Amino acid sequence: MNSRLKTGALLVVLSTLWMAVWADAPLKSYKDIPSPERNARLITEAMQSRLGLTEKQYKKVYKIQLVE
C-alpha cells in the first residue's frame, strides 16, 4: 500500500511539472504558420540560386513545390 501511495504522489508531481512547462510554451498564431505559396517560393528561390535555374525551369519547379 505504501508503494502505491509513493507512486501516486510521484505521478502527481511529474504531471504538475509537465503542466507547468507546457503552460509556458508560447502559442503559435495563424500568422506564424507559413503559407504553402511562401514555402514553395522559398524552396524554389533556393534551388534557383544553387542550380542556376532559368525562368521557365523556375516556374515549373515552383508549380511542383506548390503541389507538394
mmCIF file as Biopython writes it, N, C-alpha, C and O atoms, coordinates in Angstrom:
data_model
#
loop_
_atom_site.group_PDB
_atom_site.id
_atom_site.type_symbol
_atom_site.label_atom_id
_atom_site.label_alt_id
_atom_site.label_comp_id
_atom_site.label_asym_id
_atom_site.label_entity_id
_atom_site.label_seq_id
_atom_site.pdbx_PDB_ins_code
_atom_site.Cartn_x
_atom_site.Cartn_y
_atom_site.Cartn_z
_atom_site.occupancy
_atom_site.B_iso_or_equiv
_atom_site.auth_seq_id
_atom_site.auth_asym_id
_atom_site.pdbx_PDB_model_num
ATOM 1   N N  . MET A ? 1  ? 0.823  -1.184 0.000   1.0 0.0 1  A 1 
ATOM 2   C CA . MET A ? 1  ? 0.000  0.000  0.000   1.0 0.0 1  A 1 
ATOM 3   C C  . MET A ? 1  ? 0.870  1.251  0.000   1.0 0.0 1  A 1 
ATOM 4   O O  . MET A ? 1  ? 0.533  2.249  -0.637  1.0 0.0 1  A 1 
ATOM 5   N N  . ASN A ? 2  ? 1.965  1.194  0.701   1.0 0.0 2  A 1 
ATOM 6   C CA . ASN A ? 2  ? 2.856  2.341  0.807   1.0 0.0 2  A 1 
ATOM 7   C C  . ASN A ? 2  ? 3.496  2.661  -0.551  1.0 0.0 2  A 1 
ATOM 8   O O  . ASN A ? 2  ? 3.674  3.830  -0.891  1.0 0.0 2  A 1 
ATOM 9   N N  . SER A ? 3  ? 3.840  1.629  -1.321  1.0 0.0 3  A 1 
ATOM 10  C CA . SER A ? 3  ? 4.461  1.870  -2.624  1.0 0.0 3  A 1 
ATOM 11  C C  . SER A ? 3  ? 3.457  2.490  -3.596  1.0 0.0 3  A 1 
ATOM 12  O O  . SER A ? 3  ? 3.833  3.300  -4.444  1.0 0.0 3  A 1 
ATOM 13  N N  . ARG A ? 4  ? 2.178  2.112  -3.476  1.0 0.0 4  A 1 
ATOM 14  C CA . ARG A ? 4  ? 1.148  2.718  -4.324  1.0 0.0 4  A 1 
ATOM 15  C C  . ARG A ? 4  ? 0.999  4.200  -4.023  1.0 0.0 4  A 1 
ATOM 16  O O  . ARG A ? 4  ? 0.816  5.009  -4.932  1.0 0.0 4  A 1 
ATOM 17  N N  . LEU A ? 5  ? 1.076  4.548  -2.771  1.0 0.0 5  A 1 
ATOM 18  C CA . LEU A ? 5  ? 0.973  5.942  -2.366  1.0 0.0 5  A 1 
ATOM 19  C C  . LEU A ? 5  ? 2.159  6.748  -2.903  1.0 0.0 5  A 1 
ATOM 20  O O  . LEU A ? 5  ? 1.987  7.869  -3.382  1.0 0.0 5  A 1 
ATOM 21  N N  . LYS A ? 6  ? 3.358  6.174  -2.822  1.0 0.0 6  A 1 
ATOM 22  C CA . LYS A ? 6  ? 4.551  6.845  -3.347  1.0 0.0 6  A 1 
ATOM 23  C C  . LYS A ? 6  ? 4.449  7.006  -4.868  1.0 0.0 6  A 1 
ATOM 24  O O  . LYS A ? 6  ? 4.778  8.062  -5.408  1.0 0.0 6  A 1 
ATOM 25  N N  . THR A ? 7  ? 3.995  5.963  -5.545  1.0 0.0 7  A 1 
ATOM 26  C CA . THR A ? 7  ? 3.859  6.013  -6.999  1.0 0.0 7  A 1 
ATOM 27  C C  . THR A ? 7  ? 2.830  7.068  -7.400  1.0 0.0 7  A 1 
ATOM 28  O O  . THR A ? 7  ? 3.052  7.827  -8.343  1.0 0.0 7  A 1 
ATOM 29  N N  . GLY A ? 8  ? 1.723  7.115  -6.695  1.0 0.0 8  A 1 
ATOM 30  C CA . GLY A ? 8  ? 0.690  8.111  -6.973  1.0 0.0 8  A 1 
ATOM 31  C C  . GLY A ? 8  ? 1.191  9.525  -6.748  1.0 0.0 8  A 1 
ATOM 32  O O  . GLY A ? 8  ? 0.927  10.421 -7.550  1.0 0.0 8  A 1 
ATOM 33  N N  . ALA A ? 9  ? 1.917  9.723  -5.651  1.0 0.0 9  A 1 
ATOM 34  C CA . ALA A ? 9  ? 2.459  11.049 -5.356  1.0 0.0 9  A 1 
ATOM 35  C C  . ALA A ? 9  ? 3.469  11.460 -6.419  1.0 0.0 9  A 1 
ATOM 36  O O  . ALA A ? 9  ? 3.498  12.617 -6.840  1.0 0.0 9  A 1 
ATOM 37  N N  . LEU A ? 10 ? 4.299  10.510 -6.855  1.0 0.0 10 A 1 
ATOM 38  C CA . LEU A ? 10 ? 5.279  10.797 -7.904  1.0 0.0 10 A 1 
ATOM 39  C C  . LEU A ? 10 ? 4.586  11.189 -9.205  1.0 0.0 10 A 1 
ATOM 40  O O  . LEU A ? 10 ? 5.023  12.119 -9.883  1.0 0.0 10 A 1 
ATOM 41  N N  . LEU A ? 11 ? 3.516  10.492 -9.555  1.0 0.0 11 A 1 
ATOM 42  C CA . LEU A ? 11 ? 2.777  10.822 -10.774 1.0 0.0 11 A 1 
ATOM 43  C C  . LEU A ? 11 ? 2.148  12.207 -10.687 1.0 0.0 11 A 1 
ATOM 44  O O  . LEU A ? 11 ? 2.133  12.946 -11.671 1.0 0.0 11 A 1 
ATOM 45  N N  . VAL A ? 12 ? 1.634  12.557 -9.523  1.0 0.0 12 A 1 
ATOM 46  C CA . VAL A ? 12 ? 1.049  13.889 -9.348  1.0 0.0 12 A 1 
ATOM 47  C C  . VAL A ? 12 ? 2.108  14.965 -9.512  1.0 0.0 12 A 1 
ATOM 48  O O  . VAL A ? 12 ? 1.871  15.976 -10.173 1.0 0.0 12 A 1 
ATOM 49  N N  . VAL A ? 13 ? 3.279  14.756 -8.911  1.0 0.0 13 A 1 
ATOM 50  C CA . VAL A ? 13 ? 4.357  15.741 -9.004  1.0 0.0 13 A 1 
ATOM 51  C C  . VAL A ? 13 ? 4.833  15.876 -10.452 1.0 0.0 13 A 1 
ATOM 52  O O  . VAL A ? 13 ? 5.004  16.987 -10.952 1.0 0.0 13 A 1 
ATOM 53  N N  . LEU A ? 14 ? 5.043  14.744 -11.117 1.0 0.0 14 A 1 
ATOM 54  C CA . LEU A ? 14 ? 5.510  14.788 -12.512 1.0 0.0 14 A 1 
ATOM 55  C C  . LEU A ? 14 ? 4.486  15.444 -13.435 1.0 0.0 14 A 1 
ATOM 56  O O  . LEU A ? 14 ? 4.854  16.224 -14.313 1.0 0.0 14 A 1 
ATOM 57  N N  . SER A ? 15 ? 3.214  15.137 -13.243 1.0 0.0 15 A 1 
ATOM 58  C CA . SER A ? 15 ? 2.203  15.745 -14.106 1.0 0.0 15 A 1 
ATOM 59  C C  . SER A ? 15 ? 2.086  17.247 -13.841 1.0 0.0 15 A 1 
ATOM 60  O O  . SER A ? 15 ? 1.826  18.023 -14.761 1.0 0.0 15 A 1 
ATOM 61  N N  . THR A ? 16 ? 2.277  17.654 -12.591 1.0 0.0 16 A 1 
ATOM 62  C CA . THR A ? 16 ? 2.252  19.082 -12.270 1.0 0.0 16 A 1 
ATOM 63  C C  . THR A ? 16 ? 3.429  19.801 -12.921 1.0 0.0 16 A 1 
ATOM 64  O O  . THR A ? 16 ? 3.271  20.894 -13.465 1.0 0.0 16 A 1 
ATOM 65  N N  . LEU A ? 17 ? 4.596  19.193 -12.864 1.0 0.0 17 A 1 
ATOM 66  C CA . LEU A ? 17 ? 5.766  19.795 -13.506 1.0 0.0 17 A 1 
ATOM 67  C C  . LEU A ? 17 ? 5.583  19.868 -15.014 1.0 0.0 17 A 1 
ATOM 68  O O  . LEU A ? 17 ? 5.936  20.864 -15.645 1.0 0.0 17 A 1 
ATOM 69  N N  . TRP A ? 18 ? 5.034  18.817 -15.579 1.0 0.0 18 A 1 
ATOM 70  C CA . TRP A ? 18 ? 4.818  18.789 -17.023 1.0 0.0 18 A 1 
ATOM 71  C C  . TRP A ? 18 ? 3.846  19.885 -17.436 1.0 0.0 18 A 1 
ATOM 72  O O  . TRP A ? 18 ? 4.063  20.562 -18.442 1.0 0.0 18 A 1 
ATOM 73  N N  . MET A ? 19 ? 2.782  20.064 -16.670 1.0 0.0 19 A 1 
ATOM 74  C CA . MET A ? 19 ? 1.812  21.109 -16.989 1.0 0.0 19 A 1 
ATOM 75  C C  . MET A ? 19 ? 2.425  22.504 -16.847 1.0 0.0 19 A 1 
ATOM 76  O O  . MET A ? 19 ? 2.099  23.408 -17.617 1.0 0.0 19 A 1 
ATOM 77  N N  . ALA A ? 20 ? 3.307  22.678 -15.871 1.0 0.0 20 A 1 
ATOM 78  C CA . ALA A ? 20 ? 3.950  23.979 -15.680 1.0 0.0 20 A 1 
ATOM 79  C C  . ALA A ? 20 ? 4.850  24.300 -16.873 1.0 0.0 20 A 1 
ATOM 80  O O  . ALA A ? 20 ? 4.879  25.439 -17.338 1.0 0.0 20 A 1 
ATOM 81  N N  . VAL A ? 21 ? 5.572  23.320 -17.361 1.0 0.0 21 A 1 
ATOM 82  C CA . VAL A ? 21 ? 6.445  23.532 -18.515 1.0 0.0 21 A 1 
ATOM 83  C C  . VAL A ? 21 ? 5.604  23.763 -19.765 1.0 0.0 21 A 1 
ATOM 84  O O  . VAL A ? 21 ? 5.913  24.648 -20.563 1.0 0.0 21 A 1 
ATOM 85  N N  . TRP A ? 22 ? 4.566  22.994 -19.938 1.0 0.0 22 A 1 
ATOM 86  C CA . TRP A ? 22 ? 3.729  23.103 -21.124 1.0 0.0 22 A 1 
ATOM 87  C C  . TRP A ? 22 ? 2.991  24.438 -21.153 1.0 0.0 22 A 1 
ATOM 88  O O  . TRP A ? 22 ? 2.796  25.010 -22.225 1.0 0.0 22 A 1 
ATOM 89  N N  . ALA A ? 23 ? 2.585  24.935 -20.004 1.0 0.0 23 A 1 
ATOM 90  C CA . ALA A ? 23 ? 1.843  26.188 -19.942 1.0 0.0 23 A 1 
ATOM 91  C C  . ALA A ? 23 ? 2.712  27.378 -20.337 1.0 0.0 23 A 1 
ATOM 92  O O  . ALA A ? 23 ? 2.188  28.385 -20.815 1.0 0.0 23 A 1 
ATOM 93  N N  . ASP A ? 24 ? 4.022  27.286 -20.151 1.0 0.0 24 A 1 
ATOM 94  C CA . ASP A ? 24 ? 4.927  28.377 -20.513 1.0 0.0 24 A 1 
ATOM 95  C C  . ASP A ? 24 ? 5.257  28.406 -21.997 1.0 0.0 24 A 1 
ATOM 96  O O  . ASP A ? 24 ? 5.815  29.388 -22.488 1.0 0.0 24 A 1 
ATOM 97  N N  . ALA A ? 25 ? 4.922  27.353 -22.710 1.0 0.0 25 A 1 
ATOM 98  C CA . ALA A ? 25 ? 5.229  27.290 -24.135 1.0 0.0 25 A 1 
ATOM 99  C C  . ALA A ? 25 ? 4.385  28.324 -24.879 1.0 0.0 25 A 1 
ATOM 100 O O  . ALA A ? 25 ? 3.177  28.411 -24.660 1.0 0.0 25 A 1 
ATOM 101 N N  . PRO A ? 26 ? 5.014  29.107 -25.757 1.0 0.0 26 A 1 
ATOM 102 C CA . PRO A ? 26 ? 4.248  30.131 -26.482 1.0 0.0 26 A 1 
ATOM 103 C C  . PRO A ? 26 ? 3.296  29.486 -27.484 1.0 0.0 26 A 1 
ATOM 104 O O  . PRO A ? 26 ? 3.639  28.511 -28.152 1.0 0.0 26 A 1 
ATOM 105 N N  . LEU A ? 27 ? 2.120  30.039 -27.571 1.0 0.0 27 A 1 
ATOM 106 C CA . LEU A ? 27 ? 1.152  29.549 -28.532 1.0 0.0 27 A 1 
ATOM 107 C C  . LEU A ? 27 ? 1.411  30.210 -29.872 1.0 0.0 27 A 1 
ATOM 108 O O  . LEU A ? 27 ? 1.685  31.408 -29.941 1.0 0.0 27 A 1 
ATOM 109 N N  . LYS A ? 28 ? 1.326  29.432 -30.930 1.0 0.0 28 A 1 
ATOM 110 C CA . LYS A ? 28 ? 1.535  29.970 -32.262 1.0 0.0 28 A 1 
ATOM 111 C C  . LYS A ? 28 ? 0.208  30.476 -32.810 1.0 0.0 28 A 1 
ATOM 112 O O  . LYS A ? 28 ? -0.823 29.812 -32.706 1.0 0.0 28 A 1 
ATOM 113 N N  . SER A ? 29 ? 0.258  31.633 -33.379 1.0 0.0 29 A 1 
ATOM 114 C CA . SER A ? 29 ? -0.940 32.143 -34.012 1.0 0.0 29 A 1 
ATOM 115 C C  . SER A ? 29 ? -0.958 31.679 -35.465 1.0 0.0 29 A 1 
ATOM 116 O O  . SER A ? 29 ? 0.016  31.122 -35.970 1.0 0.0 29 A 1 
ATOM 117 N N  . TYR A ? 30 ? -2.073 31.920 -36.114 1.0 0.0 30 A 1 
ATOM 118 C CA . TYR A ? 30 ? -2.165 31.514 -37.514 1.0 0.0 30 A 1 
ATOM 119 C C  . TYR A ? 30 ? -1.180 32.278 -38.388 1.0 0.0 30 A 1 
ATOM 120 O O  . TYR A ? 30 ? -0.845 31.827 -39.484 1.0 0.0 30 A 1 
ATOM 121 N N  . LYS A ? 31 ? -0.708 33.442 -37.911 1.0 0.0 31 A 1 
ATOM 122 C CA . LYS A ? 31 ? 0.252  34.228 -38.683 1.0 0.0 31 A 1 
ATOM 123 C C  . LYS A ? 31 ? 1.634  33.585 -38.685 1.0 0.0 31 A 1 
ATOM 124 O O  . LYS A ? 31 ? 2.426  33.825 -39.596 1.0 0.0 31 A 1 
ATOM 125 N N  . ASP A ? 32 ? 1.934  32.765 -37.665 1.0 0.0 32 A 1 
ATOM 126 C CA . ASP A ? 32 ? 3.233  32.111 -37.581 1.0 0.0 32 A 1 
ATOM 127 C C  . ASP A ? 32 ? 3.340  30.898 -38.498 1.0 0.0 32 A 1 
ATOM 128 O O  . ASP A ? 32 ? 4.440  30.427 -38.788 1.0 0.0 32 A 1 
ATOM 129 N N  . ILE A ? 33 ? 2.213  30.403 -38.946 1.0 0.0 33 A 1 
ATOM 130 C CA . ILE A ? 33 ? 2.210  29.223 -39.803 1.0 0.0 33 A 1 
ATOM 131 C C  . ILE A ? 33 ? 2.467  29.679 -41.241 1.0 0.0 33 A 1 
ATOM 132 O O  . ILE A ? 33 ? 1.695  30.470 -41.782 1.0 0.0 33 A 1 
ATOM 133 N N  . PRO A ? 34 ? 3.541  29.189 -41.863 1.0 0.0 34 A 1 
ATOM 134 C CA . PRO A ? 34 ? 3.853  29.643 -43.221 1.0 0.0 34 A 1 
ATOM 135 C C  . PRO A ? 34 ? 2.837  29.115 -44.236 1.0 0.0 34 A 1 
ATOM 136 O O  . PRO A ? 34 ? 2.306  28.013 -44.097 1.0 0.0 34 A 1 
ATOM 137 N N  . SER A ? 35 ? 2.587  29.924 -45.246 1.0 0.0 35 A 1 
ATOM 138 C CA . SER A ? 35 ? 1.641  29.528 -46.287 1.0 0.0 35 A 1 
ATOM 139 C C  . SER A ? 35 ? 2.335  28.600 -47.281 1.0 0.0 35 A 1 
ATOM 140 O O  . SER A ? 35 ? 3.558  28.632 -47.412 1.0 0.0 35 A 1 
ATOM 141 N N  . PRO A ? 36 ? 1.567  27.785 -47.972 1.0 0.0 36 A 1 
ATOM 142 C CA . PRO A ? 36 ? 2.154  26.901 -48.991 1.0 0.0 36 A 1 
ATOM 143 C C  . PRO A ? 36 ? 2.846  27.683 -50.103 1.0 0.0 36 A 1 
ATOM 144 O O  . PRO A ? 36 ? 3.877  27.259 -50.625 1.0 0.0 36 A 1 
ATOM 145 N N  . GLU A ? 37 ? 2.266  28.834 -50.460 1.0 0.0 37 A 1 
ATOM 146 C CA . GLU A ? 37 ? 2.863  29.652 -51.516 1.0 0.0 37 A 1 
ATOM 147 C C  . GLU A ? 37 ? 4.229  30.183 -51.086 1.0 0.0 37 A 1 
ATOM 148 O O  . GLU A ? 37 ? 5.170  30.206 -51.879 1.0 0.0 37 A 1 
ATOM 149 N N  . ARG A ? 38 ? 4.330  30.606 -49.835 1.0 0.0 38 A 1 
ATOM 150 C CA . ARG A ? 38 ? 5.607  31.130 -49.323 1.0 0.0 38 A 1 
ATOM 151 C C  . ARG A ? 38 ? 6.654  30.022 -49.258 1.0 0.0 38 A 1 
ATOM 152 O O  . ARG A ? 38 ? 7.807  30.233 -49.634 1.0 0.0 38 A 1 
ATOM 153 N N  . ASN A ? 39 ? 6.257  28.848 -48.785 1.0 0.0 39 A 1 
ATOM 154 C CA . ASN A ? 39 ? 7.190  27.725 -48.735 1.0 0.0 39 A 1 
ATOM 155 C C  . ASN A ? 39 ? 7.684  27.354 -50.128 1.0 0.0 39 A 1 
ATOM 156 O O  . ASN A ? 39 ? 8.878  27.143 -50.336 1.0 0.0 39 A 1 
ATOM 157 N N  . ALA A ? 40 ? 6.762  27.278 -51.072 1.0 0.0 40 A 1 
ATOM 158 C CA . ALA A ? 40 ? 7.146  26.927 -52.442 1.0 0.0 40 A 1 
ATOM 159 C C  . ALA A ? 40 ? 8.095  27.972 -53.019 1.0 0.0 40 A 1 
ATOM 160 O O  . ALA A ? 40 ? 9.065  27.627 -53.695 1.0 0.0 40 A 1 
ATOM 161 N N  . ARG A ? 41 ? 7.819  29.245 -52.754 1.0 0.0 41 A 1 
ATOM 162 C CA . ARG A ? 41 ? 8.676  30.312 -53.277 1.0 0.0 41 A 1 
ATOM 163 C C  . ARG A ? 41 ? 10.068 30.251 -52.664 1.0 0.0 41 A 1 
ATOM 164 O O  . ARG A ? 41 ? 11.066 30.393 -53.370 1.0 0.0 41 A 1 
ATOM 165 N N  . LEU A ? 42 ? 10.140 30.036 -51.334 1.0 0.0 42 A 1 
ATOM 166 C CA . LEU A ? 42 ? 11.449 29.980 -50.669 1.0 0.0 42 A 1 
ATOM 167 C C  . LEU A ? 42 ? 12.291 28.805 -51.167 1.0 0.0 42 A 1 
ATOM 168 O O  . LEU A ? 42 ? 13.485 28.950 -51.432 1.0 0.0 42 A 1 
ATOM 169 N N  . ILE A ? 43 ? 11.659 27.650 -51.289 1.0 0.0 43 A 1 
ATOM 170 C CA . ILE A ? 43 ? 12.391 26.472 -51.759 1.0 0.0 43 A 1 
ATOM 171 C C  . ILE A ? 43 ? 12.848 26.667 -53.200 1.0 0.0 43 A 1 
ATOM 172 O O  . ILE A ? 43 ? 13.980 26.335 -53.552 1.0 0.0 43 A 1 
ATOM 173 N N  . THR A ? 44 ? 11.951 27.210 -54.036 1.0 0.0 44 A 1 
ATOM 174 C CA . THR A ? 44 ? 12.287 27.414 -55.446 1.0 0.0 44 A 1 
ATOM 175 C C  . THR A ? 44 ? 13.382 28.454 -55.606 1.0 0.0 44 A 1 
ATOM 176 O O  . THR A ? 44 ? 14.265 28.294 -56.448 1.0 0.0 44 A 1 
ATOM 177 N N  . GLU A ? 45 ? 13.340 29.521 -54.810 1.0 0.0 45 A 1 
ATOM 178 C CA . GLU A ? 45 ? 14.395 30.536 -54.883 1.0 0.0 45 A 1 
ATOM 179 C C  . GLU A ? 45 ? 15.743 29.965 -54.448 1.0 0.0 45 A 1 
ATOM 180 O O  . GLU A ? 45 ? 16.774 30.303 -55.031 1.0 0.0 45 A 1 
ATOM 181 N N  . ALA A ? 46 ? 15.745 29.110 -53.437 1.0 0.0 46 A 1 
ATOM 182 C CA . ALA A ? 46 ? 16.990 28.473 -53.016 1.0 0.0 46 A 1 
ATOM 183 C C  . ALA A ? 46 ? 17.524 27.569 -54.124 1.0 0.0 46 A 1 
ATOM 184 O O  . ALA A ? 46 ? 18.725 27.547 -54.393 1.0 0.0 46 A 1 
ATOM 185 N N  . MET A ? 47 ? 16.636 26.835 -54.753 1.0 0.0 47 A 1 
ATOM 186 C CA . MET A ? 47 ? 17.069 25.970 -55.862 1.0 0.0 47 A 1 
ATOM 187 C C  . MET A ? 47 ? 17.589 26.801 -57.031 1.0 0.0 47 A 1 
ATOM 188 O O  . MET A ? 47 ? 18.562 26.417 -57.679 1.0 0.0 47 A 1 
ATOM 189 N N  . GLN A ? 48 ? 16.951 27.929 -57.302 1.0 0.0 48 A 1 
ATOM 190 C CA . GLN A ? 48 ? 17.387 28.783 -58.404 1.0 0.0 48 A 1 
ATOM 191 C C  . GLN A ? 48 ? 18.787 29.331 -58.144 1.0 0.0 48 A 1 
ATOM 192 O O  . GLN A ? 48 ? 19.615 29.377 -59.055 1.0 0.0 48 A 1 
ATOM 193 N N  . SER A ? 49 ? 19.054 29.742 -56.914 1.0 0.0 49 A 1 
ATOM 194 C CA . SER A ? 49 ? 20.374 30.303 -56.624 1.0 0.0 49 A 1 
ATOM 195 C C  . SER A ? 49 ? 21.456 29.233 -56.641 1.0 0.0 49 A 1 
ATOM 196 O O  . SER A ? 49 ? 22.589 29.507 -57.036 1.0 0.0 49 A 1 
ATOM 197 N N  . ARG A ? 50 ? 21.123 28.029 -56.220 1.0 0.0 50 A 1 
ATOM 198 C CA . ARG A ? 50 ? 22.133 26.963 -56.175 1.0 0.0 50 A 1 
ATOM 199 C C  . ARG A ? 50 ? 22.335 26.280 -57.517 1.0 0.0 50 A 1 
ATOM 200 O O  . ARG A ? 50 ? 23.446 25.876 -57.862 1.0 0.0 50 A 1 
ATOM 201 N N  . LEU A ? 51 ? 21.245 26.157 -58.271 1.0 0.0 51 A 1 
ATOM 202 C CA . LEU A ? 51 ? 21.321 25.408 -59.529 1.0 0.0 51 A 1 
ATOM 203 C C  . LEU A ? 51 ? 21.333 26.294 -60.763 1.0 0.0 51 A 1 
ATOM 204 O O  . LEU A ? 51 ? 21.598 25.815 -61.865 1.0 0.0 51 A 1 
ATOM 205 N N  . GLY A ? 52 ? 21.051 27.579 -60.593 1.0 0.0 52 A 1 
ATOM 206 C CA . GLY A ? 52 ? 21.027 28.477 -61.738 1.0 0.0 52 A 1 
ATOM 207 C C  . GLY A ? 52 ? 19.888 28.167 -62.687 1.0 0.0 52 A 1 
ATOM 208 O O  . GLY A ? 52 ? 20.106 28.039 -63.891 1.0 0.0 52 A 1 
ATOM 209 N N  . LEU A ? 53 ? 18.677 28.045 -62.168 1.0 0.0 53 A 1 
ATOM 210 C CA . LEU A ? 53 ? 17.521 27.711 -62.996 1.0 0.0 53 A 1 
ATOM 211 C C  . LEU A ? 53 ? 17.152 28.869 -63.911 1.0 0.0 53 A 1 
ATOM 212 O O  . LEU A ? 53 ? 17.315 30.035 -63.554 1.0 0.0 53 A 1 
ATOM 213 N N  . THR A ? 54 ? 16.655 28.531 -65.092 1.0 0.0 54 A 1 
ATOM 214 C CA . THR A ? 54 ? 16.121 29.548 -65.990 1.0 0.0 54 A 1 
ATOM 215 C C  . THR A ? 54 ? 14.727 29.930 -65.496 1.0 0.0 54 A 1 
ATOM 216 O O  . THR A ? 54 ? 14.194 29.298 -64.584 1.0 0.0 54 A 1 
ATOM 217 N N  . GLU A ? 55 ? 14.142 30.953 -66.091 1.0 0.0 55 A 1 
ATOM 218 C CA . GLU A ? 55 ? 12.809 31.403 -65.683 1.0 0.0 55 A 1 
ATOM 219 C C  . GLU A ? 55 ? 11.763 30.310 -65.928 1.0 0.0 55 A 1 
ATOM 220 O O  . GLU A ? 55 ? 10.859 30.113 -65.116 1.0 0.0 55 A 1 
ATOM 221 N N  . LYS A ? 56 ? 11.897 29.605 -67.051 1.0 0.0 56 A 1 
ATOM 222 C CA . LYS A ? 56 ? 10.965 28.523 -67.371 1.0 0.0 56 A 1 
ATOM 223 C C  . LYS A ? 56 ? 11.096 27.384 -66.358 1.0 0.0 56 A 1 
ATOM 224 O O  . LYS A ? 56 ? 10.093 26.848 -65.887 1.0 0.0 56 A 1 
ATOM 225 N N  . GLN A ? 57 ? 12.338 27.019 -66.026 1.0 0.0 57 A 1 
ATOM 226 C CA . GLN A ? 57 ? 12.570 25.973 -65.026 1.0 0.0 57 A 1 
ATOM 227 C C  . GLN A ? 57 ? 12.052 26.412 -63.657 1.0 0.0 57 A 1 
ATOM 228 O O  . GLN A ? 57 ? 11.479 25.613 -62.916 1.0 0.0 57 A 1 
ATOM 229 N N  . TYR A ? 58 ? 12.260 27.693 -63.328 1.0 0.0 58 A 1 
ATOM 230 C CA . TYR A ? 58 ? 11.791 28.230 -62.056 1.0 0.0 58 A 1 
ATOM 231 C C  . TYR A ? 58 ? 10.275 28.061 -61.925 1.0 0.0 58 A 1 
ATOM 232 O O  . TYR A ? 58 ? 9.781  27.625 -60.885 1.0 0.0 58 A 1 
ATOM 233 N N  . LYS A ? 59 ? 9.552  28.404 -62.970 1.0 0.0 59 A 1 
ATOM 234 C CA . LYS A ? 59 ? 8.095  28.305 -62.934 1.0 0.0 59 A 1 
ATOM 235 C C  . LYS A ? 59 ? 7.633  26.864 -62.783 1.0 0.0 59 A 1 
ATOM 236 O O  . LYS A ? 59 ? 6.684  26.588 -62.049 1.0 0.0 59 A 1 
ATOM 237 N N  . LYS A ? 60 ? 8.299  25.944 -63.473 1.0 0.0 60 A 1 
ATOM 238 C CA . LYS A ? 60 ? 7.929  24.534 -63.377 1.0 0.0 60 A 1 
ATOM 239 C C  . LYS A ? 60 ? 8.208  23.985 -61.971 1.0 0.0 60 A 1 
ATOM 240 O O  . LYS A ? 60 ? 7.385  23.279 -61.389 1.0 0.0 60 A 1 
ATOM 241 N N  . VAL A ? 61 ? 9.376  24.324 -61.450 1.0 0.0 61 A 1 
ATOM 242 C CA . VAL A ? 61 ? 9.737  23.848 -60.106 1.0 0.0 61 A 1 
ATOM 243 C C  . VAL A ? 61 ? 8.796  24.453 -59.075 1.0 0.0 61 A 1 
ATOM 244 O O  . VAL A ? 61 ? 8.395  23.769 -58.133 1.0 0.0 61 A 1 
ATOM 245 N N  . TYR A ? 62 ? 8.436  25.723 -59.236 1.0 0.0 62 A 1 
ATOM 246 C CA . TYR A ? 62 ? 7.507  26.375 -58.299 1.0 0.0 62 A 1 
ATOM 247 C C  . TYR A ? 62 ? 6.161  25.652 -58.285 1.0 0.0 62 A 1 
ATOM 248 O O  . TYR A ? 62 ? 5.597  25.405 -57.220 1.0 0.0 62 A 1 
ATOM 249 N N  . LYS A ? 63 ? 5.651  25.316 -59.465 1.0 0.0 63 A 1 
ATOM 250 C CA . LYS A ? 63 ? 4.375  24.603 -59.538 1.0 0.0 63 A 1 
ATOM 251 C C  . LYS A ? 63 ? 4.462  23.236 -58.850 1.0 0.0 63 A 1 
ATOM 252 O O  . LYS A ? 63 ? 3.530  22.821 -58.162 1.0 0.0 63 A 1 
ATOM 253 N N  . ILE A ? 64 ? 5.571  22.553 -59.038 1.0 0.0 64 A 1 
ATOM 254 C CA . ILE A ? 64 ? 5.766  21.249 -58.388 1.0 0.0 64 A 1 
ATOM 255 C C  . ILE A ? 64 ? 5.829  21.418 -56.875 1.0 0.0 64 A 1 
ATOM 256 O O  . ILE A ? 64 ? 5.210  20.655 -56.133 1.0 0.0 64 A 1 
ATOM 257 N N  . GLN A ? 65 ? 6.565  22.403 -56.426 1.0 0.0 65 A 1 
ATOM 258 C CA . GLN A ? 65 ? 6.685  22.654 -54.987 1.0 0.0 65 A 1 
ATOM 259 C C  . GLN A ? 65 ? 5.345  23.053 -54.388 1.0 0.0 65 A 1 
ATOM 260 O O  . GLN A ? 65 ? 5.032  22.676 -53.258 1.0 0.0 65 A 1 
ATOM 261 N N  . LEU A ? 66 ? 4.565  23.802 -55.126 1.0 0.0 66 A 1 
ATOM 262 C CA . LEU A ? 66 ? 3.266  24.242 -54.633 1.0 0.0 66 A 1 
ATOM 263 C C  . LEU A ? 66 ? 2.320  23.043 -54.458 1.0 0.0 66 A 1 
ATOM 264 O O  . LEU A ? 66 ? 1.530  23.002 -53.515 1.0 0.0 66 A 1 
ATOM 265 N N  . VAL A ? 67 ? 2.407  22.097 -55.348 1.0 0.0 67 A 1 
ATOM 266 C CA . VAL A ? 67 ? 1.578  20.890 -55.228 1.0 0.0 67 A 1 
ATOM 267 C C  . VAL A ? 67 ? 2.032  20.062 -54.025 1.0 0.0 67 A 1 
ATOM 268 O O  . VAL A ? 67 ? 1.215  19.531 -53.274 1.0 0.0 67 A 1 
ATOM 269 N N  . GLU A ? 68 ? 3.338  19.964 -53.863 1.0 0.0 68 A 1 
ATOM 270 C CA . GLU A ? 68 ? 3.884  19.173 -52.753 1.0 0.0 68 A 1 
ATOM 271 C C  . GLU A ? 68 ? 3.572  19.848 -51.439 1.0 0.0 68 A 1 
ATOM 272 O O  . GLU A ? 68 ? 3.946  19.342 -50.381 1.0 0.0 68 A 1 
#
